[in-house]
Amino acid sequence: MSGNHSYFSIESLSCWYWKTVYAFPVRLLTFFVSFLFAGITLAMPLWLTEDAVNHDMISLGMLGMSAGFVVGVGYIPEFWLWRILFNPFSAWLLMGVVVLGVIF
């Protein structure tokens, strides 16, 4: 194995935006919101099988929940596409769309 590994960390981010997005309080809030979303999903599984539920919306919510967990544990992707998908704002947006879709 070569010893020349470059690990990606929050200190290596050059833009203030990404340092703010991946700050500890934001990551913690995102993790707890994802945990709450997962808890509600696990507590009411029969609700997801009803015909009135839009399963496309639920899939987006699961993607948002997954993104929230990825951000919450502190993983910072290097690839630009994953960095757009796995950031707190996309997680909040995806979970928020589902919550608003259920309420209205």
C-alpha positions as CSV (number, residue, x, y, z in Angstrom):
1,M,0.0,0.0,0.0
2,S,1.3,3.4,-0.8
3,G,1.6,5.9,2.0
4,N,0.6,8.9,-0.2
5,H,-3.1,9.2,0.8
6,S,-4.9,12.5,0.7
7,Y,-7.7,12.6,3.1
8,F,-10.5,15.1,2.6
9,S,-11.5,17.1,5.7
10,I,-13.3,20.3,6.6
11,E,-10.0,22.1,7.0
12,S,-9.1,21.4,3.3
13,L,-12.3,23.2,2.1
14,S,-11.3,26.5,0.5
15,C,-14.6,28.2,0.3
16,W,-16.3,29.7,3.4
17,Y,-19.6,28.4,2.1
18,W,-18.6,24.8,2.4
19,K,-17.0,25.4,5.8
20,T,-20.3,26.8,7.0
21,V,-22.4,24.0,5.5
22,Y,-20.4,21.3,7.1
23,A,-20.0,23.0,10.5
24,F,-20.7,20.8,13.6
25,P,-24.1,22.5,14.6
26,V,-25.4,22.2,11.1
27,R,-24.4,18.5,10.8
28,L,-25.9,17.8,14.3
29,L,-29.2,19.4,13.4
30,T,-29.3,17.5,10.0
31,F,-28.6,14.2,11.7
32,F,-31.4,14.7,14.3
33,V,-33.9,15.8,11.6
34,S,-33.0,12.7,9.6
35,F,-33.3,10.5,12.7
36,L,-36.7,12.0,13.4
37,F,-37.8,11.3,9.8
38,A,-36.6,7.7,10.1
39,G,-38.3,7.3,13.4
40,I,-41.7,8.5,12.0
41,T,-41.2,6.2,9.0
42,L,-40.5,3.2,11.1
43,A,-43.2,3.9,13.6
44,M,-45.9,4.1,10.9
45,P,-45.0,1.6,8.2
46,L,-48.6,0.9,7.3
47,W,-49.1,4.5,6.4
48,L,-46.6,4.1,3.6
49,T,-48.6,1.3,2.0
50,E,-51.8,3.2,1.6
51,D,-52.9,4.1,-2.0
52,A,-53.3,7.8,-1.1
53,V,-49.6,8.1,-0.4
54,N,-47.5,9.3,-3.3
55,H,-44.6,6.8,-3.4
56,D,-42.5,9.1,-5.5
57,M,-42.5,11.7,-2.7
58,I,-41.7,9.0,-0.2
59,S,-38.7,8.0,-2.3
60,L,-37.5,11.6,-2.4
61,G,-37.9,11.7,1.4
62,M,-35.8,8.6,1.8
63,L,-33.1,10.1,-0.4
64,G,-33.2,13.2,1.8
65,M,-33.0,11.1,4.9
66,S,-30.1,9.2,3.6
67,A,-28.3,12.5,2.7
68,G,-29.0,13.8,6.2
69,F,-27.4,10.7,7.7
70,V,-24.4,11.0,5.4
71,V,-23.9,14.7,6.4
72,G,-24.7,14.0,10.0
73,V,-21.9,11.5,10.5
74,G,-19.4,14.0,9.0
75,Y,-18.7,12.6,5.6
76,I,-17.6,15.3,3.1
77,P,-17.7,14.0,-0.5
78,E,-15.0,15.0,-3.0
79,F,-16.9,14.5,-6.2
80,W,-19.0,17.5,-7.2
81,L,-22.2,15.6,-7.8
82,W,-22.1,13.8,-4.5
83,R,-21.2,17.1,-2.8
84,I,-24.4,18.7,-4.2
85,L,-26.5,15.7,-3.3
86,F,-25.1,15.0,0.2
87,N,-25.2,18.5,1.8
88,P,-27.6,19.7,4.5
89,F,-29.6,21.9,2.2
90,S,-30.5,19.2,-0.2
91,A,-31.4,16.9,2.7
92,W,-33.6,19.5,4.3
93,L,-35.2,20.4,0.9
94,L,-36.0,16.8,0.1
95,M,-37.4,16.0,3.5
96,G,-39.3,19.3,3.6
97,V,-41.0,18.7,0.3
98,V,-42.3,15.3,1.6
99,V,-43.5,16.9,4.9
100,L,-45.3,19.7,3.0
101,G,-46.7,17.1,0.5
102,V,-48.2,15.1,3.4
103,I,-49.6,18.2,5.2
104,F,-51.2,19.8,2.1
